């Protein structure tokens, strides 16, 4: 009988197959070279699909043999998974923290490593990425050193639910067991097809749309367990068994190779395309150890060795590559540096396998061991995150050793300086920043985070001209417009905050000058809902809203100053353009700039539109931030190791200081 609480005297395990370790080698090398040299192996990401099939087959073999012998133990099963997986995860997380401390700037270290570590440690990274990013192929995803834990999340969630499902089905009806597996397979595959074309990120990351890839290995494991009943169907007089195995192996390898060469990232995946590597992996496993390719290629000693270290190699390779990429400002390492990173990945994988993974396998799993491993993982992930976030000493340590200009750029505005009662009495509470410099200013600076980050420069500058500054991250300046997020949720709170600002503009006649500043080019790609213009969308809606804004402010007899925004770039200039790390892997130059011809055409589109519209109104004036940040060559991102940007679109205190001097002359005449 199986047991829910106690381990059996002997745990039934399938016979070791070296060719499966060789398949693991193929899978991990595909993933590694896809991450290191994406153009040379465009379909290398399907290595994960091969891993899914292998895991499904091996785990199902263990479960089914235990159920068949009446010796299956839930405790033993889960304990072995914890013993096998947790130690290496804890070690890699610690190593990633050390690498990140020296090679990442503080907010990258905190956001990309610390904040992700609890999700990675407890195998929820797949859902974390689904909620917080646009998908596997997004640049934001590729800069997360723990991103690759998404596949471990899928597998571990499978390990949690699958044994219980199998146990219940086996107890209900062994005869219908295979039929039940097939039903689950087709349901999961149908969900995968649906999600691939309706919510591609969910299809890629979720267990329900990947379940069929793991389950197909389980179907093969069940067929092999019942081999005497199926032997006539698979061989017999029709075709000699050894030839069938060779056909299986050859066709399987061809399907995998086809996927590796011809699949491309960003195409609809997994979907029906995932059948190629999945069926390919299944056929190679089904071919058995005597198939020629399995016996002489996949069972080769070198292939088996790489397969044995494939798990720690998978864990280590991405933090090395990704952290170096962050250090280089988003550029993928190349040449000798990439070779070194790959070599380090293999070295750390071998050490992890030899010193941690293999010794742990030899220990008998106990409740005490499992509890200890869980606590270690909690301490490494959540404990480290909490300690760094809450300790002033550790926060200071994060910044220590960095150039002063970088430290100043990365400092957050103190919460006590973000709002004051004079401002919130007029514009309401809840804004990202709502500050005033006198009792009843006549000037209002209104916009999004591009507007209120200017307060980072001004809050401790002493005497200032009289003004309000109000802004909300991700907000718009337009009234009666709703912003729709990537997950198709309407941001009613943001709409309410903007409405309060407009109500104040209309009701406070002493506010006679409105300075509008924001990420205007970013607005063009926002998804909006307008009650006034339900049939207009995209950039046409944005342009109409600008016209309405100018018209209403003119009718209210307000002077309007529109600040044309700084350029946005698809990388972080703070990292790429200045010496911002304790250890910098990149070569430095005295200046970093973008030529005008390389600037996003959308920047010119919105600038030209605003200039043209401003000329139609006597009360509208344009202030161009390019006058402060650009010259005849192009626009500067840094100069003399002084960063003008804190990320790809927000100015640093140094960049904002240049723009403030320009605005101050126009608004206050000094």
Helices and strands as residue ranges (DSSP letters): H 18-36, G 44-46, H 47-69, H 74-103, H 106-108, I 109-114, H 115-121, H 125-132, H 139-142, H 149-172, H 177-198, H 200-205, H 207-225, H 227-234, H 241-262, G 271-273, H 274-287, H 292-293, I 294-298, H 301-308, H 310-327, H 335-352, I 353-357, H 358-361, H 367-378, I 379-383, H 384-390, H 392-399, H 404-410, G 415-417, H 421-427, E 433-436, E 443-447, H 449-452, H 455-458, E 468-471, E 481-484, E 490-491, H 492-507, E 513-517, H 520-523, E 527-530, H 538-555, E 559-564, H 573-576, E 591-595, G 596-598, H 601-614, E 620-624, H 626-629, E 634-639, E 642-643, H 653-668
